[in-house]
């Protein structure tokens, strides 16, 4: 939100991934940005498509989550990161790198952040403690050129004066006492088990017509329905079984993604995950059979934690 206020004026083009983090899309829209979606492949943001947009629209900002992307879980390859930085230099456009999940790798460490590869000062790096400690901390950090930091500090001051001092002190002590490293090690042991429980349950319990990724880190499994089914209709059936998920449509700048949804494997126990997927499978089977003809659930009727 601070970045949007500092760097974006109404009508400015902003490049985002397709799909992308819904909170960022909302912040950019609130600032009046014109969102330009770029598709991804297995290596992340498609820089060939990006360059065409850079030539045509001269965007004000490129927003990317290159590591365990939310919602897709994709990881941008090292080669693609280097290409992205080269394009930012060539067309003189800043990159906003959002990296809330970079420490949550479960197989092998991901490529280095864009900011660590940036030699020209085009990347602004954002991260947060909300995903590696607890959501209520609402404390993050950034690495950016001094003029950008000064501008953001000024906006922050007249927005809410400053971030909670007690929270800053508590996190500082947590780090200084060496607890953060051991805590991350615990998460890297526990979350892969929950991820495996979800992936195994999806494989064993769900009928044909549901497709998903196998994320190497982060929080989420990204799912896509086949056979012309819509995730909002599935949510209607799932809520009746006391299961909710995040609809995929809000993650798309163009309103696409009606057949997608996001699951979170970090919150519940392995047993609850298995039971939840079993109920989701029942909901999907019911939807496919078309035994119930009720209106789809509307936005706001079910609000899972994002």
Buried (B, 14 or more C-beta within 10 A) or exposed (E): BBBBBBBBEEEBBBBBBBBBBBBBBEBBBEBEBBBBBBEBEEBBBBBEBBBEBBEEBEBBBBBBBBBBBBBBBBBBBEEBBBBBBBBBBEBEBBBBBBBBBBBBBBEEEBBEBBBEBBEEBBBBBBBBBBBBBEEEBEBBEBBBEEEBEEBBEEBBEEEEEEEEEEBBEBBEEBEEEEEBEEBBEEBBEEBBBBBBBBBBBBEEBBEEBBBBBBBBBBBBBBBBBEEEBBBBBBBBBBBBBEBBBBBBBBBBBEEBBBBBBBBBBBEBEBEEBBBBBBBBBBBBBBBBEEEEEEEEBEEEEBEBEB
